[in-house]
Amino acid sequence: MTVLTLRARWALYLDLIRWSRPQGWLLLLWPTLSALWLAAGGFPGWHLILVFTLGTILMRSAGCAVNDIADKDFDRHVKRTAERPITSGRVSVKEALAVGAVLALLSFALVLSTNVLTIAMSFGALAITAAYPYAKRFVSMPQAVLGLAFSFGIPMAYAAVRSEVPVEAWWLVAGNLAWVLAYDTEYAMVDRDDDLKIGIRTSAITLGRADVLGVGLFYATSLLCWAQVAQRAGLGMPFWAGWAMASVQAVGHVWLIRGRDRESCFAAFRMNHWLGAALFAGVLAHSLMGPGA
């Protein structure tokens, strides 16, 4: 195999794992980092930061490979996904499986440097990640399954820091689940017409004309859960400034999708990582300025 061929294959694998679209792993990273800081009551140490940052990127990338394998027969009927590497025939299913397996194993190797509880929880994370792509065939709101997959880093972060998962962590999980339902419903609104034709189930289809209202309620639920976390953790004004920034963004997203225009819905989805960043910035600011801030 020539160097040019190797470069071409490498480019296809990067496309398979959405390497050029970091918004996907940022959506997972911000709540995970928030959980680490909250669990530690401040800086959690470089070891855990590296483990969870790299692990998040690796598992999200592995999830993309699994998702495209599961959806290869559906993606060809959706304009936005028709040219994905597997659907277009440029990457075989065996290759994609190999890529996904290698990435998952690398992520697991990182988890092995933590504690027993975190390692045990990683198997649940892997199972849900593998199950999600098939949920849209059977579950009316598969975004809820995605929410569980995207929230697993939160209890794992608490487990890695404290060797337990307190009630505070589950409030954070609930808030993150609601947030995933909000932004992935926006994403589903982009493909609603195509999904109706091919028989895929999504929250956008299930909610129907209540989709915009549903997204607004999901955002509100997420922010209220975060408020509960803040009260339990004793977070001060620096956090609430970040929470207010996130709230303004949520209102802006609902306003943006009100007409259900595809491009507007996709734009709202793509901007969600800034909402997560605002909440993490609030947590970080609180830890830097001290409990009296």
C-alpha contacts under 8 A as a table, 3 or more apart, distances in Angstrom:
res1	aa1	res2	aa2	distance
1	M	5	T	6.19
1	M	6	L	6.74
2	T	5	T	5.12
2	T	6	L	6.25
3	V	6	L	5.04
3	V	7	R	6.14
4	L	7	R	5.07
4	L	8	A	6.16
5	T	8	A	5.00
5	T	9	R	6.20
6	L	9	R	5.12
6	L	10	W	6.06
7	R	10	W	5.02
7	R	11	A	6.14
8	A	11	A	5.12
8	A	12	L	6.37
9	R	12	L	5.07
9	R	13	Y	6.27
10	W	13	Y	5.10
10	W	14	L	6.23
11	A	14	L	5.11
11	A	15	D	6.22
12	L	15	D	4.95
12	L	16	L	6.10
12	L	85	P	6.49
12	L	90	R	7.56
12	L	91	V	7.18
13	Y	16	L	4.85
13	Y	17	I	6.44
13	Y	91	V	7.90
13	Y	96	A	7.90
13	Y	99	V	7.58
14	L	17	I	5.34
14	L	18	R	6.21
14	L	19	W	5.25
14	L	20	S	7.59
15	D	18	R	4.98
15	D	19	W	6.10
15	D	20	S	7.14
15	D	84	R	7.77
15	D	85	P	7.10
16	L	19	W	7.76
16	L	64	C	6.88
16	L	65	A	6.13
16	L	68	D	7.88
16	L	84	R	7.08
16	L	85	P	6.01
16	L	86	I	7.80
16	L	96	A	7.79
17	I	60	R	7.90
17	I	61	S	4.63
17	I	62	A	6.88
17	I	63	G	8.00
17	I	64	C	5.33
17	I	65	A	6.01
18	R	21	R	5.35
18	R	22	P	7.42
18	R	61	S	7.05
18	R	64	C	7.22
19	W	22	P	6.35
19	W	61	S	7.77
21	R	24	G	6.49
22	P	25	W	5.61
22	P	26	L	6.19
23	Q	26	L	5.04
23	Q	27	L	6.23
23	Q	270	R	6.58
23	Q	273	H	6.18
24	G	27	L	5.47
24	G	28	L	7.12
24	G	60	R	7.47
25	W	28	L	5.17
25	W	29	L	6.02
25	W	56	T	6.67
25	W	57	I	5.63
25	W	60	R	6.01
26	L	29	L	4.76
26	L	30	W	6.09
26	L	273	H	5.89
27	L	30	W	6.18
27	L	31	P	7.51
27	L	272	N	7.25
27	L	273	H	5.09
27	L	276	G	6.74
28	L	31	P	6.18
28	L	32	T	6.46
28	L	56	T	6.71
28	L	150	F	5.92
28	L	151	S	7.53
28	L	153	G	7.83
29	L	32	T	5.11
29	L	33	L	6.04
29	L	53	T	6.53
29	L	56	T	6.31
29	L	57	I	7.94
30	W	33	L	5.23
30	W	34	S	6.09
30	W	273	H	7.71
30	W	276	G	5.48
30	W	277	A	5.80
30	W	279	L	7.96
30	W	280	F	6.01
31	P	34	S	4.88
31	P	35	A	6.11
31	P	151	S	7.89
31	P	154	I	6.89
31	P	176	N	7.23
31	P	276	G	6.61
31	P	280	F	6.97
32	T	35	A	5.06
32	T	36	L	6.33
32	T	52	F	7.38
32	T	151	S	7.92
32	T	153	G	5.43
32	T	154	I	5.21
32	T	157	A	6.74
33	L	36	L	5.00
33	L	37	W	6.27
33	L	49	I	7.42
33	L	52	F	7.75
33	L	53	T	7.87
33	L	280	F	7.13
34	S	37	W	5.27
34	S	38	L	6.09
34	S	279	L	7.73
34	S	280	F	5.21
34	S	283	V	6.45
34	S	284	L	7.79
35	A	38	L	5.09
35	A	39	A	5.87
35	A	154	I	5.45
35	A	155	P	7.82
35	A	157	A	6.01
35	A	158	Y	6.59
35	A	169	A	7.35
35	A	172	L	7.78
36	L	39	A	5.19
36	L	40	A	6.12
36	L	44	P	6.17
36	L	48	L	7.96
36	L	49	I	7.83
36	L	154	I	7.70
36	L	157	A	5.28
36	L	158	Y	6.42
36	L	161	V	7.22
37	W	40	A	5.20
37	W	41	G	5.75
37	W	42	G	4.95
37	W	43	F	5.83
37	W	44	P	5.90
37	W	283	V	7.22
37	W	284	L	7.25
37	W	287	S	7.90
38	L	41	G	4.99
38	L	42	G	6.56
38	L	233	A	7.28
38	L	283	V	7.34
39	A	42	G	7.86
39	A	44	P	7.97
39	A	157	A	7.33
39	A	158	Y	5.27
39	A	161	V	6.24
39	A	162	R	6.92
40	A	43	F	6.55
40	A	44	P	5.29
40	A	161	V	6.21
40	A	162	R	7.67
41	G	44	P	7.79
41	G	287	S	7.06
42	G	284	L	7.57
42	G	287	S	5.07
42	G	288	L	7.64
43	F	287	S	7.61
44	P	48	L	6.55
44	P	49	I	7.01
44	P	161	V	7.45
45	G	48	L	5.89
45	G	49	I	6.42
46	W	49	I	4.98
46	W	50	L	6.01
47	H	50	L	5.35
47	H	51	V	6.17
48	L	51	V	4.95
48	L	52	F	6.00
48	L	160	A	7.75
49	I	52	F	5.46
49	I	53	T	5.86
50	L	53	T	5.16
50	L	54	L	5.83
50	L	55	G	7.96
51	V	54	L	5.58
51	V	55	G	5.70
51	V	110	L	5.61
51	V	111	V	6.82
52	F	55	G	4.88
52	F	56	T	5.77
52	F	153	G	7.74
52	F	157	A	7.66
53	T	56	T	5.24
53	T	57	I	6.43
54	L	57	I	5.20
54	L	58	L	6.09
54	L	107	S	7.38
55	G	58	L	5.11
55	G	59	M	5.98
55	G	106	L	7.91
55	G	107	S	4.80
55	G	108	F	7.79
55	G	110	L	6.74
55	G	111	V	7.70
56	T	59	M	5.34
56	T	60	R	6.00
56	T	107	S	7.93
56	T	153	G	7.75
57	I	60	R	5.30
57	I	61	S	6.14
58	L	61	S	5.13
58	L	62	A	6.17
58	L	103	L	5.47
58	L	104	A	6.65
58	L	106	L	7.36
58	L	107	S	5.90
59	M	62	A	4.92
59	M	63	G	5.97
59	M	103	L	6.69
59	M	104	A	5.86
59	M	107	S	6.46
60	R	63	G	4.96
60	R	64	C	6.33
61	S	64	C	5.15
61	S	65	A	6.64
61	S	100	G	7.36
61	S	103	L	7.21
62	A	65	A	5.23
62	A	66	V	6.41
62	A	99	V	7.19
62	A	100	G	4.26
62	A	101	A	7.11
62	A	103	L	5.62
62	A	104	A	6.02
63	G	66	V	5.08
63	G	67	N	5.95
63	G	100	G	7.16
63	G	129	T	6.10
63	G	130	A	7.04
64	C	67	N	5.02
64	C	68	D	6.17
65	A	68	D	5.31
65	A	69	I	6.34
65	A	96	A	5.74
65	A	97	L	7.03
65	A	99	V	7.25
65	A	100	G	5.58
66	V	69	I	5.17
66	V	70	A	6.30
66	V	96	A	7.51
66	V	97	L	7.08
66	V	100	G	6.63
66	V	130	A	6.64
66	V	133	P	7.26
67	N	70	A	5.20
67	N	71	D	6.10
67	N	130	A	8.00
67	N	132	Y	7.85
67	N	133	P	5.05
68	D	71	D	5.00
68	D	72	K	5.62
68	D	75	D	7.98
68	D	84	R	7.84
68	D	86	I	6.72
68	D	87	T	7.74
69	I	72	K	5.37
69	I	86	I	6.97
69	I	93	V	6.26
69	I	96	A	7.22
69	I	97	L	7.89
70	A	73	D	7.81
70	A	133	P	5.97
70	A	134	Y	6.64
71	D	74	F	5.10
71	D	75	D	5.76
71	D	133	P	7.25
72	K	75	D	5.37
72	K	76	R	6.94
72	K	86	I	6.35
72	K	87	T	4.95
73	D	76	R	6.17
73	D	77	H	7.86
73	D	87	T	7.05
74	F	77	H	5.73
74	F	78	V	7.13
74	F	198	I	6.97
75	D	78	V	5.25
75	D	79	K	7.93
75	D	81	T	5.19
75	D	82	A	5.28
75	D	84	R	7.74
75	D	87	T	6.40
76	R	79	K	7.37
76	R	81	T	6.66
76	R	82	A	4.24
76	R	83	E	7.46
76	R	87	T	6.01
76	R	88	S	7.66
77	H	81	T	7.99
77	H	82	A	6.51
77	H	194	D	7.07
77	H	198	I	7.39
78	V	81	T	5.51
78	V	82	A	5.72
78	V	191	D	7.38
78	V	194	D	5.71
78	V	195	D	7.70
79	K	82	A	5.41
80	R	83	E	7.68
81	T	84	R	5.56
82	A	87	T	6.32
82	A	88	S	6.72
83	E	87	T	6.39
83	E	88	S	5.21
84	R	87	T	5.44
84	R	88	S	5.89
85	P	88	S	5.37
85	P	89	G	6.23
85	P	90	R	5.13
85	P	91	V	5.26
86	I	89	G	5.11
86	I	90	R	6.00
86	I	91	V	4.83
86	I	92	S	5.94
86	I	93	V	6.71
86	I	96	A	7.69
87	T	90	R	7.76
88	S	91	V	7.77
89	G	92	S	6.46
91	V	95	E	6.36
91	V	96	A	6.81
92	S	95	E	5.18
92	S	96	A	6.32
93	V	96	A	5.07
93	V	97	L	6.07
94	K	97	L	5.06
94	K	98	A	6.18
95	E	98	A	5.08
95	E	99	V	6.21
96	A	99	V	5.05
96	A	100	G	6.09
97	L	100	G	5.11
97	L	101	A	6.00
98	A	101	A	5.10
98	A	102	V	6.12
99	V	102	V	5.31
99	V	103	L	6.28
100	G	103	L	5.26
100	G	104	A	6.13
101	A	104	A	5.13
101	A	105	L	6.09
102	V	105	L	5.17
102	V	106	L	6.20
103	L	106	L	5.13
103	L	107	S	6.25
104	A	107	S	5.05
104	A	108	F	6.16
105	L	108	F	4.93
105	L	109	A	6.12
106	L	109	A	5.06
106	L	110	L	6.55
107	S	110	L	5.22
107	S	111	V	6.51
108	F	111	V	4.97
108	F	112	L	6.30
108	F	122	S	7.53
109	A	112	L	5.19
109	A	113	S	7.24
110	L	113	S	5.69
110	L	114	T	7.74
111	V	114	T	5.51
111	V	115	N	7.99
111	V	118	T	7.12
111	V	119	I	5.92
111	V	122	S	7.53
112	L	115	N	7.22
112	L	119	I	6.26
114	T	118	T	6.56
114	T	119	I	7.05
114	T	160	A	6.03
115	N	118	T	5.51
115	N	119	I	6.27
115	N	159	A	7.87
115	N	160	A	6.16
115	N	163	S	7.30
116	V	119	I	5.10
116	V	120	A	6.12
117	L	120	A	5.12
117	L	121	M	6.22
117	L	156	M	8.00
117	L	159	A	6.19
117	L	160	A	7.48
117	L	163	S	6.46
117	L	164	E	7.65
118	T	121	M	5.11
118	T	122	S	6.28
118	T	156	M	5.30
118	T	157	A	7.72
118	T	159	A	5.50
118	T	160	A	5.64
118	T	163	S	7.73
119	I	122	S	5.17
119	I	123	F	7.25
120	A	123	F	5.86
120	A	124	G	7.53
121	M	124	G	5.31
121	M	125	A	6.51
121	M	156	M	6.52
122	S	125	A	4.92
122	S	126	L	6.20
122	S	156	M	7.50
123	F	126	L	5.07
123	F	127	A	6.20
124	G	127	A	5.09
124	G	128	I	6.29
125	A	128	I	5.41
125	A	129	T	6.14
125	A	149	A	6.22
125	A	152	F	5.84
125	A	153	G	7.99
126	L	129	T	5.09
126	L	130	A	6.20
127	A	130	A	5.23
127	A	131	A	6.12
128	I	131	A	4.92
128	I	132	Y	5.98
128	I	145	V	7.45
128	I	148	L	7.37
128	I	149	A	5.52
129	T	132	Y	5.59
129	T	133	P	7.84
129	T	146	L	7.72
129	T	149	A	5.55
130	A	133	P	6.81
131	A	134	Y	5.73
131	A	135	A	6.50
132	Y	135	A	5.06
132	Y	136	K	7.51
132	Y	142	P	7.23
132	Y	145	V	5.92
132	Y	146	L	5.96
132	Y	149	A	7.62
133	P	136	K	6.60
134	Y	137	R	5.77
134	Y	138	F	7.51
135	A	138	F	5.42
135	A	139	V	5.47
135	A	142	P	5.46
135	A	145	V	7.17
136	K	139	V	5.51
136	K	140	S	7.05
136	K	141	M	7.35
136	K	142	P	5.11
136	K	200	I	5.96
136	K	201	R	5.09
136	K	202	T	6.52
137	R	200	I	6.05
137	R	201	R	6.28
138	F	201	R	7.47
139	V	142	P	5.34
139	V	201	R	6.80
140	S	201	R	5.43
140	S	202	T	6.05
140	S	203	S	6.63
140	S	206	T	6.25
141	M	144	A	5.98
141	M	145	V	7.84
141	M	201	R	6.83
141	M	202	T	5.21
141	M	203	S	4.51
141	M	206	T	6.85
142	P	145	V	5.20
142	P	146	L	6.51
142	P	201	R	7.23
142	P	202	T	6.05
142	P	203	S	6.93
143	Q	146	L	4.86
143	Q	147	G	6.02
143	Q	180	V	7.09
143	Q	181	L	5.62
143	Q	184	D	6.33
143	Q	185	T	7.21
143	Q	202	T	7.01
143	Q	203	S	6.50
144	A	147	G	4.83
144	A	148	L	6.45
144	A	177	L	6.88
144	A	180	V	7.63
144	A	181	L	6.22
145	V	148	L	5.17
145	V	149	A	6.41
146	L	149	A	5.00
146	L	150	F	6.01
146	L	180	V	7.38
147	G	150	F	5.05
147	G	151	S	5.99
147	G	176	N	7.12
147	G	177	L	4.53
147	G	178	A	7.44
147	G	179	W	7.98
147	G	180	V	5.19
147	G	181	L	6.58
148	L	151	S	5.08
148	L	152	F	6.29
148	L	177	L	6.32
149	A	152	F	5.61
150	F	153	G	7.07
150	F	176	N	7.95
150	F	177	L	7.69
150	F	180	V	7.63
151	S	154	I	5.71
151	S	155	P	7.84
151	S	173	V	5.69
151	S	176	N	6.17
151	S	177	L	6.50
152	F	155	P	6.01
152	F	156	M	6.41
152	F	173	V	7.78
153	G	156	M	5.02
153	G	157	A	5.91
154	I	157	A	5.16
154	I	158	Y	6.55
154	I	169	A	6.73
154	I	172	L	7.37
154	I	173	V	6.51
155	P	158	Y	5.10
155	P	159	A	6.02
155	P	165	V	5.87
155	P	169	A	6.02
155	P	170	W	7.37
155	P	173	V	7.60
156	M	159	A	4.92
156	M	160	A	6.05
156	M	165	V	7.98
157	A	160	A	5.11
157	A	161	V	6.32
158	Y	161	V	5.20
158	Y	162	R	5.71
158	Y	163	S	7.02
158	Y	164	E	6.49
158	Y	165	V	5.59
158	Y	166	P	7.78
158	Y	169	A	7.02
159	A	162	R	5.32
159	A	163	S	4.33
159	A	164	E	4.80
159	A	165	V	5.61
160	A	163	S	5.74
160	A	164	E	7.99
162	R	165	V	7.41
165	V	169	A	6.24
165	V	170	W	7.85
166	P	169	A	5.59
166	P	170	W	7.17
167	V	170	W	5.26
167	V	171	W	6.59
168	E	171	W	5.28
168	E	172	L	6.48
168	E	229	V	5.77
168	E	232	R	6.60
168	E	233	A	7.58
169	A	172	L	5.01
169	A	173	V	6.23
169	A	229	V	7.89
170	W	173	V	4.77
170	W	174	A	6.12
171	W	174	A	5.07
171	W	175	G	6.21
171	W	225	C	5.80
171	W	226	W	7.30
171	W	228	Q	7.08
171	W	229	V	6.19
172	L	175	G	5.04
172	L	176	N	6.09
172	L	225	C	6.55
172	L	226	W	6.36
172	L	229	V	6.42
173	V	176	N	5.07
173	V	177	L	6.02
174	A	177	L	5.09
174	A	178	A	6.30
174	A	222	S	7.17
174	A	225	C	6.72
175	G	178	A	5.22
175	G	179	W	6.24
175	G	221	T	6.62
175	G	222	S	3.94
175	G	223	L	6.71
175	G	224	L	7.51
175	G	225	C	4.87
175	G	226	W	6.08
176	N	179	W	4.92
176	N	180	V	6.17
176	N	222	S	6.29
177	L	180	V	5.16
177	L	181	L	6.29
177	L	222	S	7.55
178	A	181	L	5.04
178	A	182	A	6.29
178	A	218	F	5.01
178	A	219	Y	6.58
178	A	221	T	6.24
178	A	222	S	5.08
179	W	182	A	5.01
179	W	183	Y	6.36
179	W	218	F	6.19
179	W	219	Y	5.75
179	W	221	T	7.99
179	W	222	S	5.45
180	V	183	Y	5.37
180	V	184	D	5.71
181	L	184	D	5.40
181	L	185	T	5.81
181	L	203	S	7.96
181	L	215	V	7.35
181	L	218	F	6.39
182	A	185	T	5.40
182	A	186	E	6.55
182	A	214	G	7.59
182	A	215	V	4.65
182	A	216	G	7.29
182	A	218	F	5.20
182	A	219	Y	5.93
183	Y	186	E	5.04
183	Y	187	Y	6.35
183	Y	215	V	7.50
183	Y	268	A	7.63
183	Y	269	F	5.29
183	Y	272	N	6.77
184	D	187	Y	4.71
184	D	188	A	6.03
184	D	269	F	7.06
185	T	188	A	4.84
185	T	189	M	6.11
185	T	202	T	7.64
185	T	203	S	5.73
185	T	204	A	5.47
185	T	211	D	7.62
185	T	215	V	6.82
186	E	189	M	5.13
186	E	190	V	6.90
186	E	204	A	7.57
186	E	215	V	7.41
186	E	257	I	7.50
186	E	265	C	5.34
186	E	266	F	6.76
186	E	268	A	6.98
186	E	269	F	5.76
187	Y	190	V	5.47
187	Y	191	D	7.35
187	Y	265	C	6.56
187	Y	266	F	5.89
187	Y	269	F	5.80
188	A	191	D	5.44
188	A	192	R	5.96
188	A	202	T	6.45
188	A	203	S	7.03
188	A	204	A	5.60
189	M	192	R	5.07
189	M	204	A	5.42
189	M	205	I	7.93
189	M	260	R	7.11
189	M	262	R	6.96
189	M	265	C	6.60
190	V	261	D	7.72
190	V	262	R	4.67
190	V	263	E	7.34
190	V	265	C	6.11
190	V	266	F	6.20
191	D	194	D	5.42
191	D	195	D	5.97
191	D	262	R	7.80
192	R	195	D	5.07
192	R	196	L	6.12
192	R	202	T	7.99
192	R	204	A	6.69
192	R	205	I	6.52
193	D	196	L	5.31
193	D	197	K	6.58
194	D	197	K	5.24
194	D	198	I	6.51
195	D	198	I	5.29
195	D	199	G	5.87
195	D	200	I	5.07
195	D	201	R	7.18
195	D	202	T	7.92
196	L	199	G	5.28
196	L	200	I	6.44
196	L	201	R	7.80
196	L	205	I	7.56
201	R	205	I	6.71
201	R	206	T	7.40
202	T	205	I	5.35
202	T	206	T	6.26
203	S	206	T	4.92
203	S	207	L	5.88
203	S	211	D	7.87
204	A	207	L	5.38
204	A	208	G	6.10
204	A	211	D	5.77
205	I	208	G	5.15
207	L	210	A	5.19
207	L	211	D	5.00
207	L	214	G	7.14
208	G	211	D	5.65
209	R	212	V	7.43
210	A	213	L	5.26
210	A	214	G	5.89
211	D	214	G	4.90
211	D	215	V	6.17
212	V	215	V	5.15
212	V	216	G	6.32
212	V	254	V	6.64
212	V	257	I	6.88
212	V	258	R	6.16
212	V	260	R	7.98
213	L	216	G	5.09
213	L	217	L	6.23
214	G	217	L	5.08
214	G	218	F	6.11
215	V	218	F	5.06
215	V	219	Y	6.26
215	V	254	V	6.96
216	G	219	Y	5.20
216	G	220	A	6.21
216	G	250	A	7.66
216	G	251	V	7.60
216	G	254	V	6.02
217	L	220	A	4.96
217	L	221	T	6.05
218	F	221	T	5.12
218	F	222	S	6.17
219	Y	222	S	5.11
219	Y	223	L	6.25
219	Y	250	A	6.30
220	A	223	L	5.23
220	A	224	L	6.13
221	T	224	L	5.12
221	T	225	C	6.16
222	S	225	C	5.19
222	S	226	W	6.29
223	L	226	W	4.95
223	L	227	A	6.22
223	L	243	W	7.54
223	L	247	S	7.16
224	L	227	A	4.91
224	L	228	Q	6.38
225	C	228	Q	5.04
225	C	229	V	6.34
226	W	229	V	4.94
226	W	230	A	6.13
227	A	230	A	5.00
227	A	231	Q	6.30
228	Q	231	Q	5.18
228	Q	232	R	6.28
229	V	232	R	5.14
229	V	233	A	6.03
230	A	233	A	5.14
230	A	234	G	5.79
230	A	235	L	4.97
230	A	236	G	7.89
230	A	239	F	7.81
231	Q	234	G	5.08
231	Q	235	L	6.41
232	R	235	L	7.94
234	G	291	P	7.51
235	L	238	P	7.82
235	L	239	F	6.12
235	L	240	W	7.80
235	L	283	V	7.56
235	L	286	H	6.50
235	L	291	P	7.04
236	G	239	F	5.76
236	G	240	W	6.61
236	G	286	H	6.36
236	G	291	P	6.73
236	G	292	G	7.15
236	G	293	A	5.68
237	M	240	W	4.91
237	M	241	A	6.16
237	M	286	H	7.51
237	M	293	A	6.18
238	P	241	A	5.27
238	P	242	G	6.76
238	P	282	G	5.53
238	P	283	V	7.53
238	P	285	A	5.54
238	P	286	H	5.14
238	P	289	M	7.78
238	P	293	A	6.80
239	F	242	G	5.17
239	F	243	W	6.19
239	F	279	L	7.24
239	F	281	A	7.46
239	F	282	G	3.66
239	F	283	V	5.29
239	F	284	L	7.82
239	F	285	A	6.56
239	F	286	H	5.66
240	W	243	W	4.71
240	W	244	A	5.99
240	W	282	G	6.62
241	A	244	A	5.12
241	A	245	M	6.37
241	A	282	G	6.45
242	G	245	M	5.05
242	G	246	A	6.25
242	G	278	A	4.98
242	G	279	L	5.15
242	G	280	F	7.58
242	G	281	A	6.15
242	G	282	G	4.28
242	G	283	V	7.82
243	W	246	A	5.06
243	W	247	S	6.16
243	W	278	A	6.85
243	W	279	L	5.56
243	W	282	G	6.72
244	A	247	S	4.96
244	A	248	V	6.26
245	M	248	V	5.22
245	M	249	Q	6.37
245	M	275	L	7.55
245	M	278	A	6.24
245	M	279	L	7.97
246	A	249	Q	5.10
246	A	250	A	6.23
246	A	274	W	7.93
246	A	275	L	4.81
246	A	276	G	7.30
246	A	278	A	5.65
246	A	279	L	6.40
247	S	250	A	5.03
247	S	251	V	6.33
248	V	251	V	5.24
248	V	252	G	6.22
249	Q	252	G	4.92
249	Q	253	H	6.16
249	Q	275	L	6.32
250	A	253	H	5.12
250	A	254	V	6.39
250	A	275	L	7.43
251	V	254	V	5.26
251	V	255	W	6.25
252	G	255	W	5.07
252	G	256	L	6.08
253	H	256	L	4.93
253	H	257	I	6.33
253	H	268	A	5.30
254	V	257	I	5.37
254	V	258	R	6.16
255	W	258	R	5.28
256	L	259	G	7.42
256	L	264	S	6.02
256	L	265	C	7.05
256	L	268	A	6.70
257	I	260	R	5.10
257	I	261	D	6.69
257	I	264	S	5.81
257	I	265	C	5.12
257	I	268	A	7.08
260	R	264	S	7.23
260	R	265	C	6.46
261	D	264	S	5.30
261	D	265	C	6.13
262	R	265	C	5.20
262	R	266	F	6.16
263	E	266	F	5.12
263	E	267	A	6.06
264	S	267	A	4.99
264	S	268	A	6.18
265	C	268	A	5.14
265	C	269	F	6.27
266	F	269	F	5.05
266	F	270	R	6.18
267	A	270	R	5.15
267	A	271	M	6.32
268	A	271	M	5.33
268	A	272	N	6.64
269	F	272	N	5.54
270	R	273	H	7.07
271	M	274	W	5.83
271	M	275	L	7.46
272	N	275	L	5.17
272	N	276	G	6.72
273	H	276	G	5.10
273	H	277	A	6.11
274	W	277	A	4.78
274	W	278	A	6.11
275	L	278	A	5.16
275	L	279	L	6.60
276	G	279	L	5.28
276	G	280	F	6.32
277	A	280	F	5.10
277	A	281	A	5.95
278	A	281	A	4.99
278	A	282	G	6.28
279	L	282	G	5.08
279	L	283	V	6.45
280	F	283	V	5.02
280	F	284	L	6.03
281	A	284	L	4.98
281	A	285	A	5.87
282	G	285	A	5.09
282	G	286	H	6.18
283	V	286	H	5.23
283	V	287	S	6.43
284	L	287	S	5.19
284	L	288	L	6.24
285	A	288	L	5.12
285	A	289	M	6.03
286	H	289	M	5.29
286	H	290	G	5.91
286	H	291	P	6.80
286	H	293	A	6.91
287	S	290	G	5.35
287	S	291	P	7.14
289	M	292	G	7.69
289	M	293	A	5.91
290	G	293	A	5.78
